[in-house]
Amino acid sequence: MISQAHEPEVESDEDLAEGNANGRMCIVTRQSGSPDELIRFVAGPDGSVVPDLKRQLPGRGCWVTPERAVVEKAIAKKLFARALKRDAKAGPDLLEILDRLMVQQVTGMMNMARKAGQFVSGAMKVDAAVRSGQALAVFHATDAAADGVRKLDQARKAWVLGTGADKEIPSFKLFTGAEMDELMGQNAFIHACALAGQAGEGVVKRAKMLELYRHGEKTEAEVGAARTETQ
């Protein structure tokens, strides 16, 4: 497991050179974005490419759009070595390591939000939070019963109709029940939601990045269809 020390965020001139004063630039797409919208990579002491999700590791860094296909392209075209200006090599398990680190961030933030009272589980609590407008996002186990998911989808639609909002509260299916049991223990859930607040917002931000990494820029309907095909 890769350990990332709790130190102040790295702000090196070399990193800034990869983008602009207001953000960073993806070494693959050449599009700029804020640090929260990209993933930072550095070269480890042995020259291996290391994901730096917390943006704390020292040394020259480079930035990549958080999509698996984009990271794969960076590996295939050997762009990490060019950007990091050294013989940096991506290990064969870099994609899996990155997914695992992002999963750890999501579940860790869920646990933190729960302690702050900004993450609740249980179908009835989630339904009430959605209908009251307190929910920022809804989460289901990928193997949750279809009827339970359908009822909460109805609550999300009812909230839109009742408030005239432009779009529904987002919904995520990131982990199976068994995966959550392993990752979260007694905090595992079938249905849950993030509530307003800094920790709740942190859950949603990290969930969106993990969803983007796994599925790319797809609509919720497209992602849902892809999940259905694999289940």
C-alpha positions as CSV (number, residue, x, y, z in Angstrom):
1,M,0.0,0.0,0.0
2,I,1.3,3.4,-0.9
3,S,1.6,5.7,2.1
4,Q,1.2,9.5,1.7
5,A,2.3,11.6,4.6
6,H,0.1,14.4,5.9
7,E,2.1,17.4,4.8
8,P,1.2,20.7,3.3
9,E,0.2,20.5,-0.4
10,V,3.1,20.7,-2.7
11,E,3.3,23.9,-4.9
12,S,6.4,23.7,-7.0
13,D,7.4,25.9,-9.9
14,E,7.9,22.8,-12.0
15,D,4.2,21.8,-11.4
16,L,3.0,25.2,-12.3
17,A,5.0,25.1,-15.5
18,E,2.8,22.2,-16.6
19,G,-0.4,24.4,-16.6
20,N,-1.1,28.0,-15.7
21,A,-1.4,30.2,-12.7
22,N,-5.0,29.1,-12.1
23,G,-4.6,25.4,-12.6
24,R,-2.7,22.5,-14.1
25,M,-2.5,20.9,-17.6
26,C,-3.2,17.2,-18.4
27,I,-0.1,15.8,-20.1
28,V,-2.4,13.7,-22.4
29,T,-5.3,16.0,-23.4
30,R,-3.4,19.3,-22.9
31,Q,-6.5,20.7,-21.2
32,S,-6.1,22.8,-18.1
33,G,-8.0,22.2,-14.9
34,S,-7.9,22.9,-11.2
35,P,-5.9,20.5,-9.0
36,D,-9.2,19.0,-7.7
37,E,-10.1,18.1,-11.3
38,L,-6.8,16.3,-12.2
39,I,-4.6,13.6,-10.6
40,R,-1.0,14.4,-9.7
41,F,1.7,11.9,-10.4
42,V,5.4,11.9,-9.3
43,A,8.4,9.6,-9.7
44,G,9.3,7.5,-6.7
45,P,12.8,7.0,-5.5
46,D,13.1,3.9,-7.8
47,G,11.8,5.8,-10.8
48,S,8.3,4.2,-10.7
49,V,5.3,6.4,-11.4
50,V,3.3,7.1,-8.2
51,P,-0.2,8.6,-8.0
52,D,-0.3,11.5,-5.5
53,L,-4.0,12.0,-4.9
54,K,-3.4,14.1,-1.8
55,R,-0.9,16.3,-3.7
56,Q,1.7,16.1,-0.9
57,L,4.6,14.1,-2.3
58,P,7.8,16.1,-3.0
59,G,9.5,16.6,-6.3
60,R,8.4,17.4,-9.8
61,G,4.8,16.4,-10.6
62,C,2.7,16.0,-13.6
63,W,-1.1,16.0,-14.0
64,V,-3.5,13.7,-15.8
65,T,-7.3,13.8,-16.4
66,P,-8.9,11.2,-14.0
67,E,-10.1,8.8,-16.6
68,R,-8.7,5.3,-16.9
69,A,-8.5,5.5,-20.7
70,V,-6.5,8.8,-20.4
71,V,-4.1,7.3,-17.9
72,E,-3.7,4.2,-20.2
73,K,-2.7,6.6,-23.0
74,A,-0.2,8.3,-20.8
75,I,1.4,4.9,-20.1
76,A,1.3,3.7,-23.7
77,K,2.9,6.9,-25.1
78,K,5.5,7.1,-22.3
79,L,4.3,10.6,-21.4
80,F,5.2,10.3,-17.7
81,A,8.9,10.1,-18.5
82,R,8.7,13.2,-20.7
83,A,6.7,15.2,-18.2
84,L,8.7,14.2,-15.2
85,K,12.0,14.7,-17.1
86,R,13.4,11.4,-15.9
87,D,13.3,7.7,-16.7
88,A,10.0,7.2,-14.9
89,K,8.2,4.0,-15.6
90,A,4.6,3.0,-14.9
91,G,4.3,-0.4,-13.3
92,P,2.0,-3.0,-14.7
93,D,-0.4,-2.5,-11.8
94,L,-0.6,1.3,-11.8
95,L,-4.2,1.4,-13.0
96,E,-5.3,-0.9,-10.3
97,I,-3.3,0.9,-7.6
98,L,-4.9,4.2,-8.7
99,D,-8.4,2.7,-8.5
100,R,-7.6,1.3,-5.1
101,L,-6.3,4.6,-3.8
102,M,-9.4,6.4,-5.1
103,V,-11.7,3.8,-3.4
104,Q,-9.8,4.3,-0.1
105,Q,-10.4,8.1,-0.4
106,V,-14.1,7.7,-1.1
107,T,-14.8,5.2,1.7
108,G,-12.5,7.1,4.1
109,M,-14.4,10.3,3.4
110,M,-17.7,8.4,3.9
111,N,-16.6,7.4,7.3
112,M,-15.5,10.9,8.2
113,A,-18.8,12.3,6.9
114,R,-20.7,9.8,9.0
115,K,-18.9,10.9,12.1
116,A,-19.8,14.5,11.2
117,G,-23.5,13.6,10.8
118,Q,-23.3,14.2,7.0
119,F,-23.6,10.7,5.8
120,V,-26.6,8.5,6.7
121,S,-27.7,5.0,5.6
122,G,-30.9,3.1,5.5
123,A,-33.6,3.3,2.9
124,M,-36.1,5.3,5.1
125,K,-33.5,7.9,6.2
126,V,-32.2,8.3,2.6
127,D,-35.8,8.7,1.3
128,A,-36.5,11.4,3.9
129,A,-33.2,13.3,3.2
130,V,-33.9,13.2,-0.6
131,R,-37.5,14.4,-0.3
132,S,-36.5,17.2,2.1
133,G,-33.7,18.4,-0.2
134,Q,-31.0,17.7,2.4
135,A,-29.3,15.0,0.3
136,L,-26.3,15.9,-1.9
137,A,-26.0,12.5,-3.5
138,V,-27.4,9.0,-3.1
139,F,-25.4,5.8,-2.9
140,H,-26.4,2.2,-3.5
141,A,-24.6,-1.1,-3.3
142,T,-24.2,-2.4,-6.9
143,D,-26.1,-5.5,-5.8
144,A,-28.9,-3.6,-4.0
145,A,-32.4,-4.9,-4.7
146,A,-33.9,-3.3,-7.7
147,D,-37.1,-2.4,-5.8
148,G,-35.2,-0.4,-3.2
149,V,-33.3,1.5,-5.8
150,R,-36.5,2.2,-7.7
151,K,-38.2,3.7,-4.7
152,L,-35.3,6.0,-4.0
153,D,-35.2,6.9,-7.7
154,Q,-38.9,7.9,-7.4
155,A,-38.0,10.1,-4.4
156,R,-35.3,11.8,-6.5
157,K,-37.7,12.4,-9.3
158,A,-40.4,13.7,-6.8
159,W,-37.9,16.2,-5.4
160,V,-37.2,17.6,-8.9
161,L,-40.8,17.9,-9.7
162,G,-41.6,19.5,-6.4
163,T,-38.8,22.1,-6.5
164,G,-38.4,22.7,-10.2
165,A,-34.7,21.9,-9.9
166,D,-32.7,21.6,-13.2
167,K,-31.5,18.0,-12.5
168,E,-31.9,15.2,-10.0
169,I,-29.8,14.5,-7.0
170,P,-26.9,12.3,-8.4
171,S,-26.9,8.6,-7.7
172,F,-23.8,6.3,-7.5
173,K,-23.3,2.6,-7.5
174,L,-19.6,2.1,-6.7
175,F,-19.2,-1.0,-4.6
176,T,-20.9,-4.4,-4.0
177,G,-22.1,-5.2,-0.5
178,A,-19.2,-7.6,0.0
179,E,-16.7,-4.9,-1.1
180,M,-18.2,-2.5,1.4
181,D,-18.1,-5.1,4.2
182,E,-14.4,-5.4,3.6
183,L,-13.7,-1.7,3.2
184,M,-16.0,-0.2,5.8
185,G,-16.9,-3.0,8.2
186,Q,-19.9,-2.0,10.3
187,N,-20.4,1.2,8.3
188,A,-21.2,-0.8,5.1
189,F,-24.6,0.0,3.6
190,I,-27.1,-0.9,1.0
191,H,-28.5,2.6,0.5
192,A,-27.0,5.8,1.8
193,C,-26.7,9.5,1.1
194,A,-24.3,12.4,1.7
195,L,-25.8,15.5,3.4
196,A,-24.8,19.1,3.1
197,G,-21.6,20.1,4.7
198,Q,-17.9,20.1,4.0
199,A,-17.5,16.3,4.7
200,G,-20.6,15.5,2.7
201,E,-19.3,17.6,-0.2
202,G,-16.0,15.8,0.0
203,V,-17.7,12.4,-0.4
204,V,-19.5,13.6,-3.5
205,K,-16.4,15.1,-5.1
206,R,-14.4,11.9,-4.6
207,A,-17.3,9.7,-5.8
208,K,-17.5,11.7,-9.0
209,M,-13.8,11.3,-9.6
210,L,-14.0,7.6,-9.1
211,E,-17.0,7.3,-11.3
212,L,-15.2,9.4,-14.0
213,Y,-12.1,7.2,-13.7
214,R,-14.0,4.0,-14.2
215,H,-16.5,5.1,-16.8
216,G,-15.2,8.2,-18.5
217,E,-17.4,11.1,-19.5
218,K,-20.7,9.3,-19.8
219,T,-24.2,10.3,-18.8
220,E,-25.8,8.6,-15.8
221,A,-28.1,6.7,-18.2
222,E,-25.1,5.4,-20.2
223,V,-23.3,4.4,-17.0
224,G,-26.4,2.7,-15.7
225,A,-26.8,0.7,-18.9
226,A,-23.1,-0.4,-18.7
227,R,-23.6,-1.6,-15.2
228,T,-26.7,-3.5,-16.2
229,E,-24.8,-5.3,-18.9
230,T,-22.1,-6.4,-16.5
231,Q,-24.4,-7.6,-13.7
